[in-house]
Amino acid sequence: MTVRLRDGESQEALLKRFRKKVTEGGILTVVRRRRWFVSKSEQRRIRKAKAIRRARQKRRRQERD
């Protein structure tokens, strides 16, 4: 990710633009995911747990409405 300092631009504005580009590019999520090795079976277990959590939240929302 590259940003160049524009004429009359402050360092804070440059940093803000850089952070925005990094966020939009999804770089941080990729870096965090690759920080440690996670086996395929562990990935499946995590995905299953997330799906169960989403289903519970959806059920709670439906019961509430």
N, C-alpha and C positions, 0 to 999 in steps of 0.2 A: 504494500500500500504506500503510495507516494503522494505527498502534497507539497506544493511549492509556495514559498512566502510571496504574497502579492504586494504590490507597491502600497505602502502606508498601512499594511496590516500588522496588528500587534501579535506578539507571541501567543497570547491567550486565545485570540481568534483562530490562529493557525492550529493550535492544539485542539480547539473545539471542532474545527473542520476535520482534522485527522481522526479524532474519536468517532465522529459521525460516520465517516467513511468506513472505519473498521467495524462499527456496529452494523451498518447496512450490508457490508460484505459478509458478515457472519464469521469472521475470522476467529473471534474469541471462542465461539462455541466449538469450532473445529479444534483449536488448540487445547481447550479444556478436555475435550473428548479423547484426544491423542496423548494426553499427559501421562497416562498409565495404560499399560496393556490390559485389555479386557477380553477374555476368551469368548468364543461364540456362544457357549452354553450360558455364560454369565450375562451376555447381552440379551439372550432370549429370556432369561429369568427376570432381568430388569424390565424388558418390554412388557412381559406378562404382568408384572406387579403394577406398572404404570397403567396398563389397560384396566386392571381390576379397580385401581384407584379412580380412574376416570368414570367407570361404570357406576361406582358407588356415589360419586359426586353428582352424576346425572340423575340417579335414582332419588337422591336427597332433594335435588332441585325440583323434580317432578312431584314429589310428595308435598313439598312446600307450596307449590302453586295450585 
